[in-house]
Amino acid sequence: MSRSPPHPSQLQSVGSQDALALQPSLPVPQIPSTPSWVFLGGPPPWGLSCLLALQHIIVLASLLCVSHLLLLRSLPPGGLSYSYAQLLASSLFSSGVSTALQTWMGSRLPLVQAPSLEFLIPALVLTSQKLPMATQTPGNSSLMLRLCGGPGCHGLEPGNTSLREVSGAVVVSGLLQGTLGLLGVPGRLFPHCGPLVLAPGLVVAGLSAHREVALFCSIHWGLALLLILLMVVCSQHLGSCQLPPCPWRLASASPTCAHIPAFRLLSVLLPVACVWIISALLGLSTIPLELSAPIEAPWFWLPHPGEWDWPLLTPRALAAGISMALAASTSSLGCYALCGQLLHLPSPPPHACSRGLSLEGLGSVLAGLLGSPMGTASSFPNVGTLSLTQAGSRRVAHLVGLLCVGLGLSPRLAQLLTTIPLPVLGGVLGVTQAVVLSTGFSSFHLADIDSGRNVFIVGFSIFIALLLPRWLREAPVLLITGWSSLDVFLRSLLTEPIFLAGLLGFFLENTISGTQLERGLRQELPSPFAAQETWMPQMSREKAVQEYGLPLSIQNLCSCIPQPLHCLCPLPEDLGDEEGEPSEPGETADLLPGFGEPCPGPTREGFSSQ
């Protein structure tokens, strides 16, 4: 029997001690307290949804600026024949389309699709101006690097040519991801990924961006520290502060009394706005030279394939694309598990994972054809924002996709994102990545962490995943095989921390013997984070099963698709409720603390959210 949610004023952030005190009736003391996500009968109001969507756009802008700025700095001399605003607009357009598809018929989780950092490492390898060769320094045992002069070396190339090659790699990555999803590979592998596979990947995902965060924050540590301080105060210290109760009328529901924790819900938007204004008043909001627009950006522009030139497919682009696909797929599967855990839902079923990865591949193909040097994948920083604000909604994700498409159609408006000071973007990325890191650590309790087997798997996976990329950056001559394409593939793949953590964790978890209880899995349900199933309310579980189902308009077409593609459709027992009536998936997908509590006293007219 499900319990009534606590009063909104008592809701705390995930993992807080107060939240633990709200669950005195848990049957097993080792099981963590229920997070302060509340199942609701309707989405948040449109005004609040727009603010939450704008908040996700700011987090998305931090990823866009980090990835594009670092990539543009690695390009050879020659510059671009088009403005950076158009490049940014093409990435926003593809991210918006991918987000809408992912939320509508993909994994069905409120995930924002963004240029993942897993695309950046192969792109940097691909755009390097030189291929180093090892030469022995006389009288010294150290190695020095010189420019490659062999026939397989690539000289200085214009920036357009390098970006075309990167776009070709993105297209290859999308095609491979889509093929893996259509074949059902993610759905077959995901049930074998227990907490000891996913948790090290989440920890490494949180740690992997520390160099980029430090680089951006070091431009002005004062602004960065001020932003981090305000985000911590708003989300944690003022997280329980409520606005005065206001009556709202939710969709298809009776009038409810909405206690809105505004500081927590807007713990990214409010600090960014404050620091942005302060930096503008002090004259500190400078735009890097690489992000400035020497060519005036148009107000309206329709992205289409071949706008500047078609992607360039070379053996090196093929090698980089394969490594992009493997790394981005590993990252996205971890993102699905993390989002499901934060939303207090069961782990995504195989059909949802396969559909999600297929549509992510489609988004990357679109991004590459539009000339974007970055593909699209589920964004860890945006999932971290869900945990920080404790508010997740499909309506918000749809609005994010719509806003991204709108910004993609107007490069002049998209250029406004470059006016946000880089230390502010670095601080946003740092706080959200820290939340992902802490969530990864909190997942270890689902397994027997005192087991020597588990201690070895966790420590070895995390340490090697962080050590090997650093080792190869310091000594790149170790990966010179004489074949340029193979060098690009190995250097790209072995410097992806998330892929290494996932691969090592998966291999060790499934080859070292251990009991189901020791691994955090139940014998009859070998799925990730399966220990949550024992303490989730039964009613919530039954409703949550529907969250990963397809919309009815598409679900009816499952009988018409070919047999090899049935891995993308829900199982027959997952369709409809226990009485046999088909129910529309997503009725309880919108989660927002404070909404849905019956308003005491007489009924009052309120605001309708739809």
C-alpha positions in Angstrom: 0.0 0.0 0.0 1.5 3.4 -0.9 1.9 6.0 1.7 0.8 9.6 1.4 3.7 11.9 0.4 5.1 14.2 3.1 4.1 17.8 3.4 6.0 19.9 0.8 7.6 22.0 3.5 9.4 18.8 4.7 10.9 17.8 1.4 14.6 17.9 1.4 17.3 17.2 -1.2 18.1 13.6 -2.2 20.1 11.9 0.5 19.5 14.4 3.3 19.2 13.3 6.8 15.8 14.9 7.1 14.5 12.8 4.2 15.7 9.7 6.1 13.6 10.7 9.1 10.5 10.8 6.9 10.7 7.1 6.2 10.4 5.4 9.6 8.5 2.4 8.3 11.1 1.0 5.9 11.3 -2.7 6.4 15.0 -3.0 5.9 17.4 -0.5 7.6 20.0 -0.9 4.9 17.7 0.3 2.2 18.0 4.0 1.5 15.3 6.4 2.2 12.8 7.3 -0.5 13.9 10.4 -2.4 11.6 13.4 -2.3 10.2 12.7 -5.7 6.4 12.6 -5.6 4.2 10.9 -8.2 1.6 13.3 -9.4 -1.5 13.3 -11.6 -0.4 16.2 -13.8 2.6 18.2 -15.1 3.7 21.5 -13.5 2.1 24.8 -14.7 3.2 26.2 -18.0 4.9 29.2 -16.4 7.0 27.1 -14.1 7.7 24.6 -16.9 9.1 27.4 -19.0 11.5 28.5 -16.2 12.6 25.0 -15.6 13.2 24.6 -19.4 15.2 27.8 -19.5 17.3 26.4 -16.7 18.1 23.3 -18.7 19.0 25.5 -21.6 21.7 27.2 -19.5 23.1 23.9 -18.5 23.1 22.8 -22.2 24.9 26.1 -23.1 27.7 25.2 -20.7 28.2 21.9 -22.6 28.0 23.6 -26.0 30.5 26.3 -25.2 32.9 23.9 -23.5 33.0 21.4 -26.3 32.9 24.0 -29.2 35.5 26.3 -27.6 38.0 23.5 -27.0 37.4 22.1 -30.5 37.9 25.4 -32.2 41.1 26.0 -30.3 42.4 22.7 -31.7 41.7 23.5 -35.3 44.6 24.2 -37.6 45.1 27.8 -38.9 42.8 28.9 -41.7 39.6 29.8 -39.8 36.0 29.1 -40.7 34.1 30.5 -43.7 31.0 30.9 -41.6 30.2 32.4 -38.2 30.4 30.4 -35.0 26.8 31.4 -34.3 25.7 29.3 -37.2 27.8 26.3 -35.9 26.2 26.8 -32.5 22.7 27.0 -34.1 23.1 23.8 -36.0 24.1 22.0 -32.7 21.1 23.5 -30.9 18.7 22.5 -33.7 19.9 18.8 -33.7 19.8 18.7 -29.9 16.2 20.0 -29.9 15.0 17.5 -32.4 16.8 14.7 -30.6 15.4 15.7 -27.2 11.8 15.8 -28.6 12.2 12.3 -30.2 13.8 10.8 -27.1 11.1 12.0 -24.8 8.2 11.2 -27.1 9.1 7.7 -28.3 12.7 6.9 -27.1 13.5 6.0 -23.6 10.5 8.1 -22.5 12.6 9.6 -19.7 12.8 13.5 -19.4 16.3 13.5 -20.7 17.9 16.4 -22.5 20.1 15.5 -25.5 23.2 17.6 -25.8 26.7 17.4 -27.3 28.4 15.0 -24.9 32.0 15.3 -23.9 32.4 11.7 -25.2 32.3 13.2 -28.7 35.0 15.8 -27.8 37.9 13.5 -27.1 37.8 11.7 -30.5 37.2 15.0 -32.2 40.3 16.5 -30.6 42.3 13.5 -31.7 41.0 13.8 -35.2 41.7 17.6 -35.5 45.3 17.4 -34.1 47.6 19.2 -36.5 50.4 16.7 -36.2 51.0 13.0 -35.7 53.9 12.6 -33.3 56.7 10.2 -33.8 59.1 9.1 -31.1 62.7 10.1 -31.3 65.4 9.3 -28.8 67.2 12.3 -27.5 71.0 11.7 -27.4 72.3 11.4 -23.8 68.8 11.4 -22.4 66.3 8.5 -21.8 63.3 10.8 -22.2 61.3 10.9 -25.4 60.6 14.1 -27.4 58.0 14.7 -30.1 58.6 16.0 -33.6 56.3 16.6 -36.5 55.5 13.5 -38.6 57.0 13.8 -42.0 55.9 10.5 -43.5 53.4 9.9 -46.3 50.6 9.1 -43.8 51.0 12.5 -42.0 48.5 15.3 -42.4 49.7 18.8 -42.8 48.0 22.0 -41.8 44.5 22.1 -43.2 41.8 24.8 -43.2 39.4 24.7 -40.3 36.5 23.8 -42.7 38.2 20.6 -43.8 38.9 19.5 -40.3 35.4 20.1 -39.2 34.0 18.3 -42.2 36.1 15.3 -41.1 34.8 15.5 -37.6 31.2 15.8 -38.9 31.8 12.6 -40.9 32.9 10.9 -37.7 29.7 12.1 -36.1 27.6 10.6 -38.9 29.5 7.3 -38.6 28.9 7.3 -34.8 25.1 7.9 -35.3 24.8 5.2 -37.8 26.6 2.7 -35.6 24.5 3.7 -32.5 21.3 3.4 -34.5 22.3 0.0 -35.7 23.1 -1.2 -32.2 19.8 0.0 -31.0 17.8 -1.6 -33.8 19.5 -4.9 -33.2 18.6 -4.7 -29.5 22.2 -4.8 -28.3 21.6 -2.3 -25.4 18.6 -4.2 -24.2 20.6 -7.5 -24.0 23.6 -5.9 -22.2 21.8 -3.6 -19.8 20.3 -6.4 -17.6 23.8 -7.6 -16.9 24.9 -4.2 -15.7 24.4 -4.2 -12.0 25.3 -1.5 -9.5 29.0 -2.4 -9.6 29.0 -1.7 -13.4 26.9 1.5 -13.4 28.1 3.1 -10.2 31.8 3.3 -11.2 30.7 4.7 -14.6 28.7 7.4 -12.8 31.6 8.3 -10.5 34.0 8.6 -13.5 31.4 10.6 -15.4 31.3 13.1 -12.6 35.1 13.3 -12.4 35.9 13.3 -16.1 35.1 16.9 -16.6 37.2 18.4 -13.8 39.9 19.6 -16.2 37.5 21.5 -18.4 35.7 23.0 -15.3 39.0 24.2 -13.9 40.0 25.7 -17.2 36.8 27.8 -17.5 36.7 28.7 -13.8 40.3 29.9 -13.8 39.4 32.7 -16.2 37.8 34.5 -13.1 37.7 32.5 -9.9 35.7 35.2 -8.1 32.7 34.8 -10.4 32.9 31.1 -10.4 33.1 30.8 -6.6 30.2 33.3 -6.2 28.1 31.2 -8.6 28.9 27.9 -6.8 28.1 29.5 -3.4 24.8 30.8 -4.6 23.8 27.5 -6.2 24.7 25.6 -3.0 22.7 28.1 -0.8 19.7 28.0 -3.1 19.5 24.2 -3.5 20.5 23.1 -0.1 20.2 25.8 2.6 17.1 27.5 1.1 15.8 24.3 -0.5 12.9 24.0 2.1 11.8 27.6 1.8 8.4 27.8 0.3 6.6 30.6 -1.4 3.2 31.5 0.1 0.7 28.9 -0.8 -1.1 29.6 -4.0 -4.0 27.7 -5.5 -3.3 26.0 -8.8 -5.5 23.8 -11.0 -3.6 20.9 -12.4 -4.5 19.2 -15.6 -7.5 16.8 -15.2 -7.3 17.2 -11.4 -9.1 18.9 -8.7 -7.8 22.2 -7.3 -4.6 21.7 -5.4 -2.6 23.7 -3.0 0.8 24.3 -4.5 3.7 25.0 -2.1 6.5 25.9 -4.4 10.1 25.6 -3.2 11.2 28.3 -5.6 14.9 28.5 -4.5 15.4 24.8 -5.0 13.5 24.5 -8.2 15.4 27.5 -9.7 18.7 26.8 -8.1 20.5 27.2 -11.4 18.6 30.0 -13.1 18.6 32.4 -10.1 22.4 32.2 -9.4 23.3 32.4 -13.1 21.1 35.5 -13.5 22.6 37.2 -10.5 26.2 36.5 -11.4 25.6 37.4 -15.1 24.2 40.8 -14.0 27.1 41.4 -11.6 29.7 40.5 -14.3 28.0 42.8 -16.8 28.0 45.7 -14.3 31.6 45.1 -13.6 32.5 44.8 -17.2 33.8 41.2 -16.8 31.5 39.5 -19.4 34.1 39.1 -22.1 33.6 36.7 -25.1 36.5 34.6 -26.2 38.0 35.3 -29.6 37.1 31.8 -30.8 33.4 32.4 -30.0 33.2 35.9 -31.4 31.4 36.3 -34.7 33.5 38.1 -37.3 30.7 37.2 -39.8 27.4 38.7 -38.9 24.9 36.0 -38.0 21.4 36.1 -39.6 18.3 36.4 -37.6 16.6 33.5 -39.4 18.3 30.5 -40.9 17.0 27.1 -41.8 19.6 24.4 -41.1 19.8 21.9 -43.9 22.4 19.2 -45.0 25.1 20.5 -47.2 24.8 24.1 -46.0 28.6 24.6 -46.0 29.8 21.3 -47.4 29.0 17.6 -46.9 30.7 15.6 -44.2 34.0 14.1 -45.2 34.3 10.4 -44.7 37.8 9.2 -44.4 39.4 6.1 -42.7 40.4 8.4 -39.8 36.8 9.7 -39.5 35.5 6.1 -39.5 37.9 5.1 -36.7 37.0 8.2 -34.6 33.3 7.6 -35.3 33.4 4.0 -34.0 35.1 5.2 -30.8 32.5 8.0 -30.5 29.6 5.5 -30.8 31.0 3.1 -28.2 31.8 5.9 -25.6 28.5 7.7 -26.2 26.5 4.5 -25.9 28.1 3.6 -22.6 27.5 7.1 -21.3 23.8 7.1 -22.4 23.0 3.8 -20.8 24.5 5.1 -17.5 22.4 8.2 -18.0 19.2 6.1 -18.4 19.9 4.3 -15.1 20.7 7.5 -13.3 17.6 9.3 -14.4 15.4 6.3 -13.6 17.0 6.1 -10.1 16.5 9.8 -9.5 12.9 9.7 -10.6 12.3 6.7 -8.3 11.4 4.4 -11.1 12.4 0.9 -11.9 15.5 0.6 -14.1 14.7 1.0 -17.8 13.5 -2.1 -19.5 15.4 -3.5 -22.6 13.0 -2.1 -25.1 13.4 1.5 -23.7 17.2 1.3 -23.8 17.2 0.0 -27.4 14.7 2.7 -28.6 16.6 5.4 -26.7 20.0 4.5 -28.3 18.4 4.2 -31.8 17.0 7.7 -31.6 20.2 9.1 -30.2 21.9 7.7 -33.2 19.4 9.4 -35.4 20.1 12.7 -33.7 23.8 12.3 -34.2 23.3 11.5 -37.9 21.2 14.7 -38.2 23.9 16.7 -36.4 26.7 15.5 -38.6 24.7 16.2 -41.8 24.0 19.7 -40.6 27.7 20.3 -40.2 27.8 20.1 -36.4 31.1 18.7 -35.0 29.3 17.2 -32.0 26.7 14.5 -31.9 23.9 14.3 -29.4 23.6 12.0 -26.4 21.9 12.0 -23.0 23.4 14.8 -20.9 24.8 14.0 -17.5 24.9 17.7 -16.4 21.2 18.0 -17.2 20.4 14.8 -15.2 22.4 16.3 -12.4 20.2 19.4 -12.6 17.2 17.1 -12.1 18.8 15.8 -8.9 19.7 19.3 -7.8 16.2 20.8 -8.3 14.3 17.5 -7.6 11.9 18.3 -10.4 11.5 16.2 -13.5 8.8 16.5 -16.2 8.3 15.4 -19.7 6.6 18.7 -20.4 9.8 20.5 -19.4 11.9 18.2 -21.7 9.5 18.9 -24.6 9.8 22.7 -24.0 13.6 22.3 -23.9 13.5 20.6 -27.3 11.2 23.4 -28.7 13.4 26.1 -27.4 16.5 24.5 -28.8 14.9 24.2 -32.2 13.8 27.9 -32.0 17.4 29.0 -31.1 18.7 26.8 -34.0 16.5 28.6 -36.4 17.9 32.0 -35.3 21.7 32.1 -35.1 21.5 35.7 -33.8 19.5 34.5 -30.8 21.8 31.5 -30.3 24.7 33.8 -30.1 23.3 35.3 -26.9 24.4 32.1 -25.1 28.0 33.0 -25.8 27.6 36.2 -23.7 27.3 34.2 -20.6 30.7 34.5 -18.8 32.8 31.4 -19.1 33.4 31.2 -15.4 29.7 31.0 -14.9 29.3 28.2 -17.4 32.2 26.4 -15.7 30.7 26.7 -12.3 27.3 25.4 -13.5 29.1 22.4 -15.1 31.1 21.8 -11.9 28.1 21.7 -9.6 26.0 19.5 -11.8 28.9 17.1 -12.4 29.4 16.9 -8.7 25.8 15.8 -8.2 26.4 13.0 -10.7 29.5 12.0 -8.9 27.7 11.9 -5.5 24.8 9.9 -7.0 27.3 7.3 -8.3 28.8 6.9 -4.8 25.3 6.6 -3.3 24.6 3.6 -5.6 27.3 1.5 -4.1 25.1 0.6 -1.0 22.9 -1.5 -3.2 25.6 -4.1 -3.3 27.7 -5.6 -0.5 30.4 -3.0 -0.5 32.2 -4.8 2.4 32.9 -7.7 0.1 36.5 -8.0 -1.0 35.3 -8.9 -4.6 33.2 -5.7 -4.8 35.9 -3.5 -3.3 38.4 -4.7 -5.9 35.9 -4.2 -8.8 35.0 -0.7 -7.7 38.5 0.5 -7.0 40.1 -1.1 -10.0 37.5 0.2 -12.5 37.6 3.8 -11.2 41.4 4.1 -10.8 42.3 2.5 -14.2 39.6 4.5 -16.0 41.2 7.7 -14.7 44.8 6.6 -14.9 45.0 5.2 -18.5 43.8 8.5 -20.2 46.3 10.5 -18.2 49.1 8.1 -19.0 48.4 8.2 -22.7 48.2 12.0 -22.7 51.6 12.1 -21.1 53.1 9.5 -23.4 51.2 9.5 -26.7 54.1 7.7 -28.5 52.9 4.5 -26.9 50.0 4.4 -29.4 51.9 4.9 -32.6 51.4 1.9 -34.8 52.3 3.4 -38.1 48.7 3.2 -39.4 47.0 6.6 -38.9 43.4 5.2 -38.7 44.3 2.6 -36.0 46.2 5.3 -34.0 43.1 7.5 -34.0 40.9 4.6 -33.0 43.1 3.5 -30.1 43.9 6.9 -28.9 40.2 8.0 -29.0 38.9 4.9 -27.3 41.5 4.5 -24.6 41.3 8.1 -23.5 37.5 7.9 -22.8 37.2 7.5 -19.0 33.5 6.6 -19.1 34.0 3.8 -21.6 36.9 2.4 -19.7 35.0 2.4 -16.4 32.0 0.7 -18.0 34.1 -1.9 -19.9 36.2 -2.8 -16.9 33.2 -2.9 -14.5 31.2 -5.0 -16.9 34.0 -7.5 -17.5 35.0 -7.9 -13.9 31.4 -8.0 -12.6 30.4 -10.8 -15.0 33.6 -12.8 -14.8 34.4 -12.8 -11.1 32.1 -15.2 -9.2 29.7 -13.7 -6.6 26.2 -14.3 -5.2 23.2 -12.3 -6.4 22.9 -10.7 -3.0 26.6 -9.8 -3.0 26.3 -8.2 -6.4 23.1 -6.2 -5.5 20.9 -8.4 -7.7 17.9 -10.5 -6.8 17.9 -14.0 -8.1 14.6 -13.7 -9.9 15.2 -10.1 -11.2 18.7 -9.6 -12.4 18.3 -5.9 -13.3 20.3 -2.8 -12.3 19.5 -1.3 -9.0 17.1 -4.2 -8.4 17.4 -3.8 -4.6 15.1 -0.7 -5.0 12.3 -3.0 -6.1 12.0 -4.4 -2.5 11.2 -1.0 -1.0 9.4 0.9 -3.7 5.7 1.0 -3.0 3.7 -1.5 -5.1 1.4 1.0 -6.5 4.3 3.2 -7.6 6.0 0.3 -9.3 2.8 -0.6 -11.3 2.4 3.0 -12.4 6.1 3.3 -13.2 6.0 0.3 -15.5 3.9 2.4 -17.9 6.4 5.2 -18.0 8.7 3.4 -20.5 5.8 2.3 -22.8 5.2 3.8 -26.2 2.4 6.3 -26.8 -0.8 4.6 -27.9 -0.6 6.0 -31.4 2.7 4.3 -31.9 2.1 1.3 -29.7 -0.7 0.1 -32.1 1.9 -0.1 -34.9 4.1 -2.6 -33.0 2.3 -5.5 -34.6 3.1 -4.2 -38.1 6.9 -3.9 -37.7 9.2 -6.7 -38.8 10.1 -9.4 -36.3 13.8 -8.4 -35.9 12.6 -4.9 -34.6 10.3 -6.3 -32.0 13.1 -5.6 -29.4 11.9 -1.9 -29.6 8.4 -2.7 -28.4 7.2 -3.3 -24.9 6.4 -6.9 -23.9 2.7 -7.8 -24.0 2.5 -8.1 -20.2 3.6 -4.5 -19.9 0.8 -3.1 -22.0 -2.2 -1.8 -20.1 -3.2 -2.1 -16.5 -4.3 -5.2 -14.6 -7.9 -4.9 -15.7 -6.8 -5.1 -19.4 -7.7 -1.5 -20.2 -4.8 0.1 -22.1 -3.6 3.2 -20.3 -1.8 6.0 -21.9 1.9 5.9 -20.9 3.1 9.0 -19.2 0.1 9.8 -17.1 2.4 10.0 -14.0 5.6 10.9 -15.8 5.7 14.5 -14.5 7.3 14.7 -11.1 7.4 17.9 -9.1 7.5 18.2 -5.4 4.7 20.1 -3.9 2.1 19.7 -6.6 -0.7 17.2 -6.1 -1.4 17.7 -2.4 -5.1 18.2 -1.7 -5.8 21.7 -0.7 -7.5 21.8 2.8 -10.7 23.7 3.3 -13.2 24.7 0.7 -12.5 24.4 -3.0 -11.0 27.4 -4.6 -10.7 28.4 -8.2 -7.1 28.3 -9.4 -4.8 28.5 -12.3 -5.0 25.7 -14.9 -1.8 24.3 -16.2 -3.1 23.4 -19.6 
